[in-house]
Amino acid sequence: MKILDLRTYTIQAGRIGEYVQFYKGEGLPVQSRHLGEPVGYFVTEVGTLNQAVHMWGYASMAEREEKRGNLEKDPDWIAYRKKSTSLGLIVSQENKLLKATAVPTFLNNQ
């Protein structure tokens, strides 16, 4: 894995459990069809609360663009995003694309 897509979603206070269940049931299955399994999926316990953090790994930016492009065209994903918006769970989203370095990491050994 050369590219790590780190996505942080801030969720309405008190609704993180609802978001996780909704995402697990309706969002994750669609994403997994296109992106594979996430590297990690977490919620915050300390610091800024009410956040869900997803991590997705790609061999290259080209692979990421291809997979995410296919996801964005999937009718199931379009329906999920529309429903997600109507539920009003997500306050904000932040994405970071991280490039691997020569420094050994846990993920390099996967």
DRENTORKOL-3810 file (N, C-alpha, C; in nm, 4 decimals):
REM DRENTORKOL-3810
@n.u->0.0849; n.v->-0.1177; n.w->0.0000; ca.u->0.0000; ca.v->0.0000; ca.w->0.0000; c.u->0.0895; c.v->0.1240; c.w->0.0000
@n.u->0.0654; n.v->0.2091; n.w->-0.0957; ca.u->0.1468; ca.v->0.3297; ca.w->-0.1097; c.u->0.0700; c.v->0.4568; c.w->-0.0724
@n.u->-0.0631; n.v->0.4530; n.w->-0.0837; ca.u->-0.1470; ca.v->0.5688; ca.w->-0.0554; c.u->-0.2482; c.v->0.5300; c.w->0.0524
@n.u->-0.2585; n.v->0.6123; n.w->0.1534; ca.u->-0.3585; ca.v->0.5921; ca.w->0.2578; c.u->-0.4555; c.v->0.7095; c.w->0.2522
@n.u->-0.5831; n.v->0.6787; n.w->0.2341; ca.u->-0.6900; ca.v->0.7789; ca.w->0.2302; c.u->-0.7512; c.v->0.7812; c.w->0.3698
@n.u->-0.7251; n.v->0.8880; n.w->0.4428; ca.u->-0.7721; ca.v->0.9043; ca.w->0.5804; c.u->-0.8919; c.v->0.9979; c.w->0.5776
@n.u->-1.0083; n.v->0.9485; n.w->0.6186; ca.u->-1.1321; ca.v->1.0255; ca.w->0.6130; c.u->-1.1899; c.v->1.0384; c.w->0.7538
@n.u->-1.2103; n.v->1.1624; n.w->0.7952; ca.u->-1.2659; ca.v->1.1888; ca.w->0.9273; c.u->-1.4014; c.v->1.2562; c.w->0.9122
@n.u->-1.5025; n.v->1.1940; n.w->0.9672; ca.u->-1.6386; ca.v->1.2478; ca.w->0.9642; c.u->-1.6764; c.v->1.2915; c.w->1.1047
@n.u->-1.7196; n.v->1.4148; n.w->1.1198; ca.u->-1.7723; ca.v->1.4626; ca.w->1.2469; c.u->-1.9236; c.v->1.4440; c.w->1.2417
@n.u->-1.9756; n.v->1.3787; n.w->1.3441; ca.u->-2.1162; ca.v->1.3379; ca.w->1.3490; c.u->-2.1904; c.v->1.4219; c.w->1.4524
@n.u->-2.3189; n.v->1.4423; n.w->1.4299; ca.u->-2.4023; ca.v->1.5146; ca.w->1.5263; c.u->-2.3806; c.v->1.4546; c.w->1.6660
@n.u->-2.3661; n.v->1.5414; n.w->1.7653; ca.u->-2.3441; ca.v->1.4966; ca.w->1.9031; c.u->-2.4536; c.v->1.3988; c.w->1.9457
@n.u->-2.4106; n.v->1.2895; n.w->2.0064; ca.u->-2.5033; ca.v->1.1887; ca.w->2.0570; c.u->-2.5537; c.v->1.0906; c.w->1.9518
@n.u->-2.5054; n.v->1.1027; n.w->1.8268; ca.u->-2.5577; ca.v->1.0180; ca.w->1.7200; c.u->-2.4506; c.v->0.9301; c.w->1.6550
@n.u->-2.3334; n.v->0.9193; n.w->1.7188; ca.u->-2.2250; ca.v->0.8423; ca.w->1.6585; c.u->-2.2630; c.v->0.6946; c.w->1.6425
@n.u->-2.3306; n.v->0.6380; n.w->1.7418; ca.u->-2.3737; ca.v->0.4977; ca.w->1.7327; c.u->-2.4708; c.v->0.4770; c.w->1.6178
@n.u->-2.5628; n.v->0.5703; n.w->1.6018; ca.u->-2.6590; ca.v->0.5632; ca.w->1.4908; c.u->-2.5861; c.v->0.5701; c.w->1.3568
@n.u->-2.4881; n.v->0.6599; n.w->1.3475; ca.u->-2.4114; ca.v->0.6726; ca.w->1.2238; c.u->-2.3360; c.v->0.5429; c.w->1.1927
@n.u->-2.2684; n.v->0.4873; n.w->1.2916; ca.u->-2.1897; ca.v->0.3658; ca.w->1.2694; c.u->-2.2797; c.v->0.2523; c.w->1.2216
@n.u->-2.3951; n.v->0.2350; n.w->1.2840; ca.u->-2.4859; ca.v->0.1280; ca.w->1.2435; c.u->-2.5395; c.v->0.1514; c.w->1.1018
@n.u->-2.5756; n.v->0.2765; n.w->1.0720; ca.u->-2.6253; ca.v->0.3100; ca.w->0.9387; c.u->-2.5171; c.v->0.2837; c.w->0.8340
@n.u->-2.3965; n.v->0.3316; n.w->0.8601; ca.u->-2.2860; ca.v->0.3120; ca.w->0.7664; c.u->-2.2542; c.v->0.1631; c.w->0.7496
@n.u->-2.2463; n.v->0.0905; n.w->0.8604; ca.u->-2.2130; ca.v->-0.0518; ca.w->0.8554; c.u->-2.3148; c.v->-0.1291; c.w->0.7721
@n.u->-2.4408; n.v->-0.0948; n.w->0.7859; ca.u->-2.5467; ca.v->-0.1669; ca.w->0.7149; c.u->-2.5656; c.v->-0.1254; c.w->0.5706
@n.u->-2.5436; n.v->0.0036; n.w->0.5408; ca.u->-2.5786; ca.v->0.0522; ca.w->0.4071; c.u->-2.4619; c.v->0.1098; c.w->0.3273
@n.u->-2.3647; n.v->0.1704; n.w->0.3923; ca.u->-2.2534; ca.v->0.2317; ca.w->0.3198; c.u->-2.1374; c.v->0.1369; c.w->0.2961
@n.u->-2.0954; n.v->0.0691; n.w->0.4012; ca.u->-1.9787; ca.v->-0.0191; ca.w->0.3928; c.u->-1.9935; c.v->-0.1290; c.w->0.2874
@n.u->-2.1092; n.v->-0.1962; n.w->0.2775; ca.u->-2.1193; ca.v->-0.3014; ca.w->0.1753; c.u->-2.0954; c.v->-0.2494; c.w->0.0328
@n.u->-2.1439; n.v->-0.1300; n.w->0.0042; ca.u->-2.1253; ca.v->-0.0735; ca.w->-0.1300; c.u->-1.9792; c.v->-0.0348; c.w->-0.1493
@n.u->-1.9219; n.v->0.0321; n.w->-0.0510; ca.u->-1.7814; ca.v->0.0711; ca.w->-0.0624; c.u->-1.6912; c.v->-0.0503; c.w->-0.0769
@n.u->-1.7175; n.v->-0.1535; n.w->-0.0006; ca.u->-1.6327; ca.v->-0.2728; ca.w->-0.0044; c.u->-1.6347; c.v->-0.3399; c.w->-0.1410
@n.u->-1.7466; n.v->-0.3326; n.w->-0.2114; ca.u->-1.7540; ca.v->-0.3890; ca.w->-0.3472; c.u->-1.6547; c.v->-0.3203; c.w->-0.4402
@n.u->-1.6330; n.v->-0.1928; n.w->-0.4187; ca.u->-1.5475; ca.v->-0.1154; ca.w->-0.5085; c.u->-1.4059; c.v->-0.0928; c.w->-0.4542
@n.u->-1.3949; n.v->-0.0724; n.w->-0.3230; ca.u->-1.2672; ca.v->-0.0326; ca.w->-0.2634; c.u->-1.1955; c.v->-0.1454; c.w->-0.1911
@n.u->-1.2631; n.v->-0.2566; n.w->-0.1684; ca.u->-1.2084; ca.v->-0.3610; ca.w->-0.0827; c.u->-1.2386; c.v->-0.3266; c.w->0.0623
@n.u->-1.1792; n.v->-0.4003; n.w->0.1528; ca.u->-1.2025; ca.v->-0.3756; ca.w->0.2953; c.u->-1.1212; c.v->-0.2539; c.w->0.3416
@n.u->-1.1740; n.v->-0.1774; n.w->0.4356; ca.u->-1.0961; ca.v->-0.0639; ca.w->0.4871; c.u->-0.9737; c.v->-0.1123; c.w->0.5649
@n.u->-0.8716; n.v->-0.0290; n.w->0.5680; ca.u->-0.7535; ca.v->-0.0553; ca.w->0.6505; c.u->-0.7931; c.v->-0.0458; c.w->0.7971
@n.u->-0.8813; n.v->0.0480; n.w->0.8274; ca.u->-0.9288; ca.v->0.0665; ca.w->0.9635; c.u->-1.0533; c.v->0.1522; c.w->0.9675
@n.u->-1.1308; n.v->0.1349; n.w->1.0727; ca.u->-1.2527; ca.v->0.2124; ca.w->1.0928; c.u->-1.2646; c.v->0.2334; c.w->1.2435
@n.u->-1.2616; n.v->0.3577; n.w->1.2873; ca.u->-1.2558; ca.v->0.3887; ca.w->1.4305; c.u->-1.3498; c.v->0.5030; c.w->1.4652
@n.u->-1.3807; n.v->0.5144; n.w->1.5935; ca.u->-1.4477; ca.v->0.6332; ca.w->1.6464; c.u->-1.3580; c.v->0.6927; c.w->1.7542
@n.u->-1.3693; n.v->0.8235; n.w->1.7707; ca.u->-1.2830; ca.v->0.8902; ca.w->1.8679; c.u->-1.3306; c.v->0.8657; c.w->2.0102
@n.u->-1.2340; n.v->0.8542; n.w->2.0986; ca.u->-1.2592; ca.v->0.8287; ca.w->2.2400; c.u->-1.2080; c.v->0.9451; c.w->2.3249
@n.u->-1.1051; n.v->1.0133; n.w->2.2767; ca.u->-1.0432; ca.v->1.1261; ca.w->2.3464; c.u->-1.0155; c.v->1.2335; c.w->2.2417
@n.u->-1.0139; n.v->1.3577; n.w->2.2834; ca.u->-0.9906; ca.v->1.4669; ca.w->2.1883; c.u->-1.1228; c.v->1.5131; c.w->2.1310
@n.u->-1.1240; n.v->1.5422; n.w->2.0029; ca.u->-1.2487; ca.v->1.5818; ca.w->1.9374; c.u->-1.3390; c.v->1.4597; c.w->1.9287
@n.u->-1.4531; n.v->1.4678; n.w->1.9966; ca.u->-1.5439; ca.v->1.3535; ca.w->2.0043; c.u->-1.6419; c.v->1.3537; c.w->1.8879
@n.u->-1.7211; n.v->1.2484; n.w->1.8812; ca.u->-1.8240; ca.v->1.2331; ca.w->1.7776; c.u->-1.7634; c.v->1.2297; c.w->1.6382
@n.u->-1.6500; n.v->1.1617; n.w->1.6259; ca.u->-1.5880; ca.v->1.1474; ca.w->1.4947; c.u->-1.5698; c.v->1.0001; c.w->1.4607
@n.u->-1.5934; n.v->0.9705; n.w->1.3329; ca.u->-1.5647; ca.v->0.8385; ca.w->1.2770; c.u->-1.4494; c.v->0.8565; c.w->1.1801
@n.u->-1.3507; n.v->0.7687; n.w->1.1891; ca.u->-1.2315; ca.v->0.7783; ca.w->1.1057; c.u->-1.2193; c.v->0.6499; c.w->1.0232
@n.u->-1.2195; n.v->0.6666; n.w->0.8903; ca.u->-1.2037; ca.v->0.5558; ca.w->0.7968; c.u->-1.0653; c.v->0.5662; c.w->0.7359
@n.u->-1.0029; n.v->0.4524; n.w->0.7086; ca.u->-0.8755; ca.v->0.4496; ca.w->0.6367; c.u->-0.8860; c.v->0.3463; c.w->0.5251
@n.u->-0.8507; n.v->0.3896; n.w->0.4046; ca.u->-0.8547; ca.v->0.3033; ca.w->0.2864; c.u->-0.7176; c.v->0.3038; c.w->0.2226
@n.u->-0.6695; n.v->0.1891; n.w->0.1779; ca.u->-0.5375; ca.v->0.1791; ca.w->0.1182; c.u->-0.5428; c.v->0.1541; c.w->-0.0316
@n.u->-0.4482; n.v->0.2145; n.w->-0.1015; ca.u->-0.4383; ca.v->0.1998; ca.w->-0.2468; c.u->-0.2924; c.v->0.1835; c.w->-0.2858
@n.u->-0.2692; n.v->0.1128; n.w->-0.3955; ca.u->-0.1336; ca.v->0.0949; ca.w->-0.4466; c.u->-0.0818; c.v->0.2223; c.w->-0.5111
@n.u->-0.1727; n.v->0.3054; n.w->-0.5644; ca.u->-0.1321; ca.v->0.4272; ca.w->-0.6341; c.u->-0.2488; c.v->0.5250; c.w->-0.6380
@n.u->-0.2198; n.v->0.6491; n.w->-0.6762; ca.u->-0.3256; ca.v->0.7479; ca.w->-0.6940; c.u->-0.4171; c.v->0.7060; c.w->-0.8086
@n.u->-0.3598; n.v->0.6463; n.w->-0.9123; ca.u->-0.4411; ca.v->0.6014; ca.w->-1.0260; c.u->-0.5423; c.v->0.4952; c.w->-0.9821
@n.u->-0.4975; n.v->0.4025; n.w->-0.8970; ca.u->-0.5899; ca.v->0.2998; ca.w->-0.8471; c.u->-0.7003; c.v->0.3640; c.w->-0.7638
@n.u->-0.6629; n.v->0.4575; n.w->-0.6795; ca.u->-0.7633; ca.v->0.5273; ca.w->-0.5974; c.u->-0.8658; c.v->0.5980; c.w->-0.6851
@n.u->-0.8183; n.v->0.6716; n.w->-0.7839; ca.u->-0.9086; ca.v->0.7452; ca.w->-0.8723; c.u->-1.0027; c.v->0.6512; c.w->-0.9469
@n.u->-0.9503; n.v->0.5399; n.w->-0.9945; ca.u->-1.0341; ca.v->0.4437; ca.w->-1.0662; c.u->-1.1409; c.v->0.3839; c.w->-0.9745
@n.u->-1.0989; n.v->0.3353; n.w->-0.8583; ca.u->-1.1936; ca.v->0.2715; ca.w->-0.7664; c.u->-1.2983; c.v->0.3701; c.w->-0.7147
@n.u->-1.2544; n.v->0.4889; n.w->-0.6751; ca.u->-1.3503; ca.v->0.5879; ca.w->-0.6240; c.u->-1.4413; c.v->0.6384; c.w->-0.7363
@n.u->-1.3887; n.v->0.6471; n.w->-0.8579; ca.u->-1.4724; ca.v->0.6859; ca.w->-0.9715; c.u->-1.5839; c.v->0.5856; c.w->-0.9965
@n.u->-1.5499; n.v->0.4568; n.w->-0.9887; ca.u->-1.6516; ca.v->0.3522; ca.w->-1.0048; c.u->-1.7531; c.v->0.3563; c.w->-0.8917
@n.u->-1.7070; n.v->0.3803; n.w->-0.7698; ca.u->-1.7981; ca.v->0.3914; ca.w->-0.6553; c.u->-1.8980; c.v->0.5043; c.w->-0.6768
@n.u->-1.8501; n.v->0.6189; n.w->-0.7195; ca.u->-1.9377; ca.v->0.7359; ca.w->-0.7361; c.u->-2.0453; c.v->0.7138; c.w->-0.8418
@n.u->-2.0261; n.v->0.6191; n.w->-0.9331; ca.u->-2.1253; ca.v->0.5895; ca.w->-1.0368; c.u->-2.2261; c.v->0.4829; c.w->-0.9939
@n.u->-2.1997; n.v->0.4147; n.w->-0.8846; ca.u->-2.2842; ca.v->0.3034; ca.w->-0.8403; c.u->-2.4178; c.v->0.3578; c.w->-0.7875
@n.u->-2.5311; n.v->0.3133; n.w->-0.8440; ca.u->-2.6619; ca.v->0.3608; ca.w->-0.7974; c.u->-2.6860; c.v->0.3364; c.w->-0.6478
@n.u->-2.6319; n.v->0.2262; n.w->-0.5944; ca.u->-2.6477; ca.v->0.1988; ca.w->-0.4510; c.u->-2.5733; c.v->0.3024; c.w->-0.3676
@n.u->-2.4556; n.v->0.3462; n.w->-0.4142; ca.u->-2.3789; ca.v->0.4482; ca.w->-0.3423; c.u->-2.4494; c.v->0.5829; c.w->-0.3501
@n.u->-2.5023; n.v->0.6144; n.w->-0.4662; ca.u->-2.5764; ca.v->0.7403; ca.w->-0.4833; c.u->-2.6959; c.v->0.7425; c.w->-0.3890
@n.u->-2.7674; n.v->0.6310; n.w->-0.3785; ca.u->-2.8826; ca.v->0.6225; ca.w->-0.2873; c.u->-2.8384; c.v->0.6339; c.w->-0.1418
@n.u->-2.7271; n.v->0.5683; n.w->-0.1075; ca.u->-2.6760; ca.v->0.5773; ca.w->0.0293; c.u->-2.6422; c.v->0.7216; c.w->0.0650
@n.u->-2.5720; n.v->0.7908; n.w->-0.0220; ca.u->-2.5329; ca.v->0.9298; ca.w->0.0063; c.u->-2.6547; c.v->1.0198; c.w->0.0205
@n.u->-2.7553; n.v->0.9970; n.w->-0.0623; ca.u->-2.8786; ca.v->1.0773; ca.w->-0.0530; c.u->-2.9476; c.v->1.0522; c.w->0.0819
@n.u->-2.9571; n.v->0.9256; n.w->0.1209; ca.u->-3.0201; ca.v->0.8918; ca.w->0.2488; c.u->-2.9375; c.v->0.9467; c.w->0.3652
@n.u->-2.8053; n.v->0.9352; n.w->0.3551; ca.u->-2.7164; ca.v->0.9867; ca.w->0.4593; c.u->-2.7383; c.v->1.1367; c.w->0.4787
@n.u->-2.7485; n.v->1.2089; n.w->0.3687; ca.u->-2.7722; ca.v->1.3534; ca.w->0.3765; c.u->-2.9062; c.v->1.3824; c.w->0.4419
@n.u->-3.0094; n.v->1.3069; n.w->0.4052; ca.u->-3.1430; ca.v->1.3329; ca.w->0.4604; c.u->-3.1507; c.v->1.3034; c.w->0.6100
@n.u->-3.0673; n.v->1.2122; n.w->0.6593; ca.u->-3.0665; ca.v->1.1810; ca.w->0.8029; c.u->-2.9967; c.v->1.2899; c.w->0.8847
@n.u->-2.9164; n.v->1.3710; n.w->0.8207; ca.u->-2.8486; ca.v->1.4811; ca.w->0.8896; c.u->-2.7488; c.v->1.4369; c.w->0.9950
@n.u->-2.6840; n.v->1.3232; n.w->0.9758; ca.u->-2.5899; ca.v->1.2728; ca.w->1.0748; c.u->-2.4533; c.v->1.3404; c.w->1.0660
@n.u->-2.4088; n.v->1.3717; n.w->0.9444; ca.u->-2.2732; ca.v->1.4223; ca.w->0.9243; c.u->-2.2708; c.v->1.5746; c.w->0.9305
@n.u->-2.1848; n.v->1.6252; n.w->1.0195; ca.u->-2.1657; ca.v->1.7696; ca.w->1.0348; c.u->-2.0597; c.v->1.8184; c.w->0.9364
@n.u->-1.9489; n.v->1.7439; n.w->0.9272; ca.u->-1.8401; ca.v->1.7816; ca.w->0.8371; c.u->-1.7570; c.v->1.6588; c.w->0.8031
@n.u->-1.6746; n.v->1.6764; n.w->0.7003; ca.u->-1.5861; ca.v->1.5687; ca.w->0.6558; c.u->-1.4509; c.v->1.6286; c.w->0.6218
@n.u->-1.3447; n.v->1.5558; n.w->0.6561; ca.u->-1.2085; ca.v->1.5960; ca.w->0.6205; c.u->-1.1376; c.v->1.4749; c.w->0.5622
@n.u->-1.0697; n.v->1.4947; n.w->0.4507; ca.u->-0.9924; ca.v->1.3876; ca.w->0.3878; c.u->-0.8464; c.v->1.4264; c.w->0.3842
@n.u->-0.7608; n.v->1.3274; n.w->0.4036; ca.u->-0.6165; ca.v->1.3439; ca.w->0.3870; c.u->-0.5668; c.v->1.2260; c.w->0.3062
@n.u->-0.4841; n.v->1.2540; n.w->0.2065; ca.u->-0.4185; ca.v->1.1483; ca.w->0.1312; c.u->-0.2742; c.v->1.1448; c.w->0.1769
@n.u->-0.2316; n.v->1.0304; n.w->0.2286; ca.u->-0.0981; ca.v->1.0145; ca.w->0.2849; c.u->-0.0159; c.v->0.9218; c.w->0.1966
@n.u->0.1064; n.v->0.9625; n.w->0.1653; ca.u->0.1981; ca.v->0.8809; ca.w->0.0871; c.u->0.2902; c.v->0.8041; c.w->0.1803
@n.u->0.3165; n.v->0.6789; n.w->0.1461; ca.u->0.4090; ca.v->0.5966; ca.w->0.2238; c.u->0.5509; c.v->0.6514; c.w->0.2106
@n.u->0.6301; n.v->0.6298; n.w->0.3129; ca.u->0.7706; ca.v->0.6700; ca.w->0.3132; c.u->0.8574; c.v->0.5452; c.w->0.3269
@n.u->0.9873; n.v->0.5662; n.w->0.3304; ca.u->1.0803; ca.v->0.4544; ca.w->0.3465; c.u->1.0889; c.v->0.4073; c.w->0.4913
@n.u->1.0297; n.v->0.4824; n.w->0.5837; ca.u->1.0323; ca.v->0.4435; ca.w->0.7253; c.u->0.9381; c.v->0.3247; c.w->0.7449
@n.u->0.9852; n.v->0.2155; n.w->0.8050; ca.u->0.8991; ca.v->0.0982; ca.w->0.8258; c.u->0.7791; c.v->0.1323; c.w->0.9148
@n.u->0.6657; n.v->0.0763; n.w->0.8801; ca.u->0.5441; ca.v->0.0932; ca.w->0.9603; c.u->0.4726; c.v->-0.0405; c.w->0.9712
@n.u->0.3788; n.v->-0.0463; n.w->1.0600; ca.u->0.2949; ca.v->-0.1653; ca.w->1.0756; c.u->0.2296; c.v->-0.2014; c.w->0.9436
@n.u->0.1758; n.v->-0.1017; n.w->0.8722; ca.u->0.1041; ca.v->-0.1294; ca.w->0.7478; c.u->0.1946; c.v->-0.1802; c.w->0.6378
@n.u->0.3225; n.v->-0.1446; n.w->0.6380; ca.u->0.4145; ca.v->-0.1957; ca.w->0.5374; c.u->0.4310; c.v->-0.3466; c.w->0.5483
@n.u->0.4027; n.v->-0.4012; n.w->0.6643; ca.u->0.4199; ca.v->-0.5448; ca.w->0.6877; c.u->0.2942; c.v->-0.6243; c.w->0.6575
@n.u->0.1909; n.v->-0.5588; n.w->0.6122; ca.u->0.0634; ca.v->-0.6274; ca.w->0.5840; c.u->0.0594; c.v->-0.6821; c.w->0.4436
END
